[in-house]
Amino acid sequence: MRSLRDTISTVLCGALLAATAQTSQAADTINLEAAPLNHALMNFATMCGITITVPADLARNRLSEPLRGERCGEVALQRLLQGSGLSYKKAPDGGIAIVAIPPSMRTAAAVTPAPHRLAAAAAPAPQAKSDESPILEEVTVTAGKRGEERLQDVPVSITALSQETIVQAGMDNFLDYARSVPGVGFKITSPAGGRDDLRGGRRVNIRGIESGFDSVPTTAFYLDEAPVPVMDPKLFDVERIEVLRGPQGTLYGANSMGGTVRVVLNKPRLDDYFYDAEVTASATAHGDEGYRVNSMVNAPLIEDKVALRGVMFYRDEGGYIDNVLSLEPSTTRVNVQRDINTERSWGARLAATIQATDQLTITPSVFRQETDIEGTPSYLEDMGDLRLLAREIPEEQSNNFTLSAVEVKYDFGNGFELFSATSYFESLTLVTEDLTYGNTAYYGPAPDGTPRTTWAFTEIENKRFSEEVRLSYRSDNWGGVIGAFYLDEDRDFWQDFPVGDMADIYPDLTSLFTGTQNNDEQQVAVFGEASMNVTDAVRVTAGARWFDGKQRQLTNYDHSPQFGRGSDSAVSPKLQVDYHVNEDNMLYVSGAKGFRPGGANNIVPLDDQACVDGLAELGLTHAPSDFNADELTSYELGWKAELADRRVRLNTSAYFIDWKDVQKTVQMFNCGFSFIGNIGAAESKGAEVEFAATPINGLDLSASAGYTDAQYTKTNLEAGVMAGDPFPIVPQWTASASVQYRFSIIGGRSAHVRADAQYVDKSISDFFSQEGLPVVQPSYELVNMRFGMDLTERLAVTVSVDNVFDERPVLDTVDYGPPYGYITSTSRPRTFGLTFRYSGR
């Protein structure tokens, strides 16, 4: 029970704020320094002409976040309350009451934001909404590199997932959020990830812009401000995920032809000590048990000057694929290795916030993650559910990466901000791959009638340094950003195929193939983008990026070196016009170019007759030594609206993309080699729609859908492409929906129930069947359900069921022919989970 002093303070504080606010005129912009929260709220109410009631026991010993150049409204109030563990609710008379966020609804984002982070991460908890006037969570993004902007004010097709959504939906990895974003296609052959090609196990395309494995990526991937290869960081203590659809070459560079994925991590907070711990135990149908452990602590070291934030996590995911080694003669006994595809991973992050001066903030960080996989999530369809046959070689994959970064921000005031992002990324991927199926199907069994046991070792090392410096400006009438970017990357690839059970065919060899490849790449870019309000309702944005890249490559196949080099320079422009019908409705139209550099090609050996024959079938005597740049032009029309007093949000977009000189991997299956060629022209057209609603207090609904029609428009017989052929791993339809309801149970404890559903349409694989026909990967639907409740003020529990109907989504499939047939990669079967989360300060 509150003390009499607290009660009196509450009434006096509320009365003072109300009296002051009622005699004030709302300011055009707000500039407030970090201060005790009760004083900051009082000043905010005065400037904005509103009434705010603040219980003194809630505001005591809490500091506000600074506000600079903000307008009065809910976004500014949310930013003021960031990290305080507080939210607000609106009264029918327009007044504001400050309330505490219940523990089960507190994500790390709600209690641990860094300065100037997304308001979405600290958005009002649903319990804090007024019964009379429920409103949607306000979402802001920083994808425009001009500071925080309301999602609804950004004329770009963006899906933004706040940490509240990530936590409550149980998202932990790439697959969990990729299926929730319209217009995204992907290929997964291993949870280890590490490279977006065949052996790295992970490829991503957006709006159908896809080139095939081993090609230059078309989707940029960022961890915080660092450009990295497509990775799969575990999603604990993540502030938000942003997926930008369409070419983002102006701000994000050459590898963002289809779009950009940004995973933004939480930063240390200066004014409070708090911690968060989470333990999950799980059981997978047809498989083994697993568990996850997450922990986070935020600790100020020097008051208002230095703070540290540390994160550690561990995963032990049980397998669900069985390996049938043999059938014993004259018995029904089967020799089986069970649950061979286990996954173990761990990671640690350490970051510091250093407030050197009132204007200068320095944030150094380091992130290490290691993932080890035994086996792969693949099974032979002819063997029955989740079974392999005679995998004699233990398949192993590992991916370890370290990201070291420093972000420096200097606020000049008056809307100007200078930002620098420096990063060094290094990764190591190791793969042991069983090739028995392919070699037995192609060469036939060994002389003794057994399968030809063969395997391959692969090692991929990547080192990447990047630096970006930019100056941004924001005001009521115009804003913009100018900057420079530099990247220096070194990639090393090594592979060895021991002869194994092929000695009768190649008696003089100990290794069927040994090869190395070293690739050095440097990029320099200068970019700028500016927006101006032509009228009160119309804004025009123009931007461009100049890019210059150089590449050198040394490939050595069985001691036969080949040196290649390439260089490209291009300008990627952008023009956009948006029309604000009113405060809650915006129409926009844009045109932008995307660019991807060319480079040196892979070796196709001419001392292998199968490769010579394969080249001859394409009308070639040798593979091209390099490939050229390709580019595309994208046109987009969009509408963003908030309706029904901001209880409904509807964002839609339609696009057409014209792609020239398309880079595509050309495969020669008989010899096992490939090269990249420029195969002609293609186009992609489609639309996306995203919907969210809060019809009544506690009930949140969301849905999204994407339609993508991506196909080649020019026949190229050399590459085996006909006009009208669809792109591989591009589903025509993607859709998702969720419903969540929050309510109070015994003792006033908060509880919630949630269901998520995703749909991915059929697509074609990279590979052809033994009859030479495209292999179709069927459509699939997945449903996940969760129930959570508060046990105490600090402890919450969640029960979950993922893949409720125990589906087998096809993430990749290859036809090996007799006697094996199709081998299919899938995701985890039905999994039950129990999670305990403890938060304190």
Salt bridges, closest charged atoms under 4 A:
ASP6 OD1 - ARG60 NH2 2.62
GLU33 OE1 - ARG68 NH2 2.98
ASP57 OD2 - ARG2 NE 3.58
GLU70 OE1 - ARG79 NH1 2.35
GLU74 OE2 - LYS90 NZ 3.41
GLU138 OE2 - ARG150 NE 3.34
GLU138 OE1 - ARG646 NH1 3.69
GLU148 OE1 - ARG79 NE 2.51
ASP153 OD1 - ARG150 NH1 3.09
ASP172 OD2 - ARG292 NH1 3.69
ASP172 OD1 - ARG315 NH2 2.70
ASP197 OD2 - ARG195 NH2 2.60
GLU210 OE2 - ARG203 NH2 2.60
ASP214 OD1 - ARG195 NH2 3.13
ASP224 OD1 - LYS267 NZ 3.20
GLU225 OE2 - ARG262 NH2 3.45
GLU225 OE2 - ARG470 NH2 3.22
ASP232 OD2 - ARG202 NH2 3.65
ASP237 OD2 - ARG309 NE 2.79
ASP237 OD2 - ARG349 NH2 3.60
GLU239 OE1 - ARG117 NE 3.54
GLU239 OE2 - ARG240 NH1 2.63
GLU242 OE2 - ARG240 NE 2.66
GLU242 OE1 - ARG262 NH1 2.87
ASP271 OD1 - ARG269 NE 2.12
ASP272 OD2 - ARG841 NH2 1.83
ASP276 OD2 - ARG837 NH2 2.41
GLU278 OE2 - ARG837 NH1 2.81
ASP316 OD2 - ARG344 NE 3.63
GLU317 OE2 - ARG292 NE 2.73
ASP322 OD2 - ARG338 NH1 3.08
GLU343 OE2 - LYS234 NZ 3.20
GLU370 OE2 - ARG368 NH2 2.78
ASP385 OD1 - ARG808 NE 2.88
GLU395 OE1 - ARG391 NE 3.88
ASP411 OD2 - ARG68 NE 3.58
GLU433 OE1 - ARG199 NE 3.09
ASP434 OD1 - ARG391 NH1 3.68
GLU461 OE2 - LYS463 NZ 3.90
GLU468 OE2 - LYS145 NZ 2.90
GLU468 OE2 - ARG470 NH1 2.75
ASP476 OD1 - ARG71 NH2 3.26
GLU489 OE2 - ARG464 NH2 3.01
GLU489 OE1 - ARG491 NH1 2.97
ASP504 OD1 - ARG452 NH1 2.72
GLU521 OE1 - ARG491 NH1 3.36
GLU529 OE2 - ARG146 NH2 3.07
GLU529 OE1 - LYS574 NZ 3.40
ASP548 OD2 - LYS550 NZ 2.97
ASP578 OD2 - ARG539 NE 3.10
ASP578 OD2 - HIS580 NE2 3.14
GLU583 OE2 - ARG646 NH2 3.23
ASP584 OD1 - ARG646 NH2 3.00
ASP630 OD2 - ARG596 NH2 2.68
GLU636 OE1 - ARG207 NH1 3.03
GLU642 OE1 - ARG150 NH2 3.10
GLU642 OE1 - ARG646 NE 3.23
GLU642 OE2 - ARG649 NH2 3.20
ASP658 OD2 - LYS660 NZ 3.48
GLU683 OE2 - LYS685 NZ 3.33
GLU688 OE1 - ARG207 NH2 2.82
GLU688 OE1 - ARG245 NE 3.53
GLU690 OE1 - ARG245 NH2 3.16
ASP700 OD1 - LYS129 NZ 3.93
ASP700 OD2 - ARG742 NH2 1.82
ASP709 OD2 - LYS685 NZ 3.36
ASP756 OD2 - ARG754 NE 2.83
ASP766 OD2 - LYS187 NZ 2.85
ASP766 OD2 - ARG203 NH1 3.03
ASP806 OD2 - HIS286 NE2 2.71
ASP806 OD1 - ARG808 NH1 3.01
ASP812 OD1 - LYS187 NZ 3.42
